[in-house]
Amino acid sequence: MRDGVGAHGELMDGVYRHQRWIYDATRKYYLLGRDRLLDDMRPAEEAHILEIACGTGRNLDRLDQRYPGRTLYGLDISEQMLTTARSKLGKRARLALGNACNFDPVALFGHAAFDHVFLSYCLSMIPDWRAAISEGLMHLAPGGTLHIVDFGDQAGLPAPFKSLLYAWLEQFHVSPRTELSAVLRGLSVQYEVEVEHRDLYRGYAQFARLRRPLRSDGG
Ligand SMILES: C[S@@+](CC[C@H](N)C(=O)[O-])C[C@H]1O[C@@H](n2cnc3c(N)ncnc32)[C@H](O)[C@@H]1O
């Protein structure tokens, strides 16, 4: 068992060992809202941006094309996915193996706090997904923003579509986090962050933005 990533890392390696070769080509049809998240980010030129569970590096690659010159970091629990991300991104991003629920960014990247942290279609695959959001918030710089996109509750879509989608997602160990909005409301009090949450595409996906205010002393 590899340090820090354990059984879940092995499970993810199993899911993605072969899938990683076709991941970018296939997921563009159903991981909807990822580009919307990147458009919404609008990072400053000097921004440090961390993707938690970066997978093949698809989003970091897009970010680098859209907003060149930002400092990019990616973390993932699957060495298989990181192998693809490394070959795609080269020196354009610093990548590390780690668990979204508990990681030390100084040890992994030599950097403590990020202007943007984002979680794209990973909370639905992380058993302790609440811990992953808390961990992300802990590494957000004052004035920074945490962004989330993931599967939604499918409430506005026909019931048979929802049943089929949920059954299919289960094959990949994916469970839509239908309580996300309520959990974020709780975290907004605990971490003193401003929270916006909205459904996308009639509930197919959900999007959230959590902003950590600048400290009152201006720091
Ligand atoms: C569906 S992919 C999403 C990849 C990428 N964020 C995207 O939007 O294309 C889910 C990713 O989450 C990673 N993952 C799952 N559980 C994790 C955990 N506990 N810590 C870090 N990464 C995790 C998987 O290895 C996989 O790369």
The ligand as a Tripos MOL2 file, in Angstrom:
@<TRIPOS>MOLECULE
LIG
   27    29     1     0     0
SMALL
NO_CHARGES

@<TRIPOS>ATOM
      1 C1        -13.7860   12.0610  -12.7000 C.3       1 LIG1
      2 S1        -12.1060   12.3770  -12.3840 S.3       1 LIG1
      3 C2        -12.0400   14.1690  -12.5020 C.3       1 LIG1
      4 C3        -10.6870   14.6380  -12.9680 C.3       1 LIG1
      5 C4        -10.6210   16.1430  -13.2380 C.3       1 LIG1
      6 N1        -10.8290   16.8970  -12.0410 N.3       1 LIG1
      7 C5        -11.6100   16.5540  -14.3100 C.2       1 LIG1
      8 O1        -12.4710   17.4150  -14.0640 O.co2     1 LIG1
      9 O2        -11.4870   16.0400  -15.4340 O.co2     1 LIG1
     10 C6        -11.9550   12.1200  -10.6420 C.3       1 LIG1
     11 C7        -10.5240   12.1920  -10.1350 C.3       1 LIG1
     12 O3        -10.5550   12.2230   -8.7040 O.3       1 LIG1
     13 C8         -9.4220   11.5120   -8.2350 C.3       1 LIG1
     14 N2         -9.6670   11.1910   -6.8290 N.ar      1 LIG1
     15 C9        -10.6270   10.3820   -6.3200 C.ar      1 LIG1
     16 N3        -10.5360   10.3490   -4.9780 N.ar      1 LIG1
     17 C10        -9.4970   11.1660   -4.6170 C.ar      1 LIG1
     18 C11        -8.9270   11.5560   -3.3830 C.ar      1 LIG1
     19 N4         -9.4000   11.1080   -2.1940 N.pl3     1 LIG1
     20 N5         -7.8820   12.4130   -3.3870 N.ar      1 LIG1
     21 C12        -7.3840   12.8840   -4.5660 C.ar      1 LIG1
     22 N6         -7.8780   12.5410   -5.7730 N.ar      1 LIG1
     23 C13        -8.9330   11.7070   -5.8050 C.ar      1 LIG1
     24 C14        -9.3540   10.3260   -9.1760 C.3       1 LIG1
     25 O4         -8.1150    9.6670   -9.1290 O.3       1 LIG1
     26 C15        -9.6490   11.0030  -10.5180 C.3       1 LIG1
     27 O5         -8.4630   11.4540  -11.1120 O.3       1 LIG1
@<TRIPOS>BOND
     1     1     2 1
     2     2     3 1
     3     2    10 1
     4     3     4 1
     5     4     5 1
     6     5     6 1
     7     5     7 1
     8     7     8 2
     9     7     9 1
    10    10    11 1
    11    11    12 1
    12    11    26 1
    13    12    13 1
    14    13    14 1
    15    13    24 1
    16    14    15 ar
    17    14    23 ar
    18    15    16 ar
    19    16    17 ar
    20    17    18 ar
    21    17    23 ar
    22    18    19 1
    23    18    20 ar
    24    20    21 ar
    25    21    22 ar
    26    22    23 ar
    27    24    25 1
    28    24    26 1
    29    26    27 1
@<TRIPOS>SUBSTRUCTURE
     1 LIG1         1 GROUP 0 **** ****
